[in-house]
Amino acid sequence: MVAEVLRTIRREQMLEPGEPLWVAVSGGVDSMVLLHVLRELGHPCRVAHVDHGLRGAESDADRTFVEEQAQLLGLPFRSVRVDPKAGAEGISVQMAARELRYAWFKELLREEPACIALGHHRDDVVETLLLNLLRGIGAHGWAGIPPVTQLKEGRICRPLLSVDRERIITYATANNIPFREDASNTDPHYLRNRVRTELLPLMENMRPGARRTLARGTQLLDELAKAAELQLAREAEGLTMDTKGMLQIPFERLAESAAPRLLLMRLFHGLDPHPDLIDQLLEAVRERSTGAHFRIGDRQVSVERDRLVVDSPQDGFPTFTISASQAGNGHSGHFSWGIRDVSEVDLAQGMNTAWLDLDQLEFPMRMRPWQVGDRMRPVGLSGSKLVSDILIDAGASRSAKAGSYVLVSGSSIVWLVGHRIAEGYSPGRGTKKVFCMSLQPDQDHHL
């Protein structure tokens, strides 16, 4: 396995021979094996451990274990204690933990040496690919975990990406490498764990070798994504906004494109167009539906005689994001928000105010106009429903429909402003904190 890791390091140009580095060690089998292999390859190592404090005495024991192992090996040891629940208000505990962890890694990277190694392995790549497919991806979500991440502070490398977990465990056993198990890695509350413990075993049972085949496929998808980006960059040459903020896309440029959907997604980067909307735009182009209008983010796209015309952003359009650090208290345009106690919930304020269980939300959240193809599952409904149908059922006028907005958490619509809250996000018996967002009472929800 050491030779396989060395080939990966050389192929991806991760490290120079004998280069010193930090190794992030949690105490689990992956990171303990990574530390052993890198030392076998002659790299001077410093041990970095993040104590998230999420498992009480177990977290304390992890830190003690890693420090003792570093001392036994005569390696420098650094650790930090973070509090994901308090350190990044308004996001899931797992996301907060990751943000705090990587923030500390960046601090280490400002010191010498300027590289930190993480223990991601081949099975992690496959899990990430499946998660991306389940959540919905564009061209950049195919490859999963990059071998090297270049930051301004330094770089992060992942030498075990070509090795699966089974080989890692076999290596640990053969070399008497101690490690600790983390029970949270099997907690079905997290989607990744369900992919690992339910979906992947099912796929392997249906077709032995599925993990290996999927991992090999991510390498090809990564190359395809890079090739597609080069092609799209050529196709998009000259398609830029003018001094008034308008963009014109001649039909012939779409007809000549090898991937018109991807080209439009590239041109609309940052506006998050729904795939169904891209399909409708292309259909309107094919049918030459002159006069048709579409709303993408804060832009209006018009179908003219021989081109699509994308108007400049509309004044006052409430399209914005709310990051973890902004969740506690803030405002944008006609909206204001903050984190509140459960005792403050007042449902009598109606649907111009959303009261949402903070622990169920993913940040950053995004407020944007609803788009063709948007779906949500309103409270009390057994399944999802098109936002357009919800607005029709509510008797919304044409102008009101055109000016309605949605609050998006992760990939899910959690609030159709002025109308409905999504199932699973309302405060309940177990709610600890509430995220409250309001449209100012003197404004209509269609601005």
Secondary structure, DSSP 8 states (H G I E B T S, - for coil): -HHHHHHHHHHTT---TT--EEEE--SSHHHHHHHHHHHHTT--EEEEEEE---STHHHHHHHHHHHHHHHHHT--EEEEE--HHHHSTTS-HHHHHHHHHHHHHHHHHTSSS-EEE----HHHHHHHHHHHHHH---GGGSS-S-SEEEETTEEEE-TTTTS-HHHHHHHHHHTT------GGGG-TTSHHHHIIIIIHHHHHHHSTTHHHHHHHHHHHHHHHHHHHHHHHHHHTTT----TTS-EEEEHHHHHH-S-HHHHHHHHTTTS---HHHHHHHHHHHHTT-TT-EEEETTEEEEE-SSEEEE----TT---EEE-GGGSSEEEETTEEEEEEEGGG--GGGGGGEEEEEGGG--SSEEEEE--TT-EE-BTT-SS-EEHHHHHHHTT--HHHHHT-EEEEETTEEEEETTTEEBTT-S--TT--EEEEEEE-TTS-S--
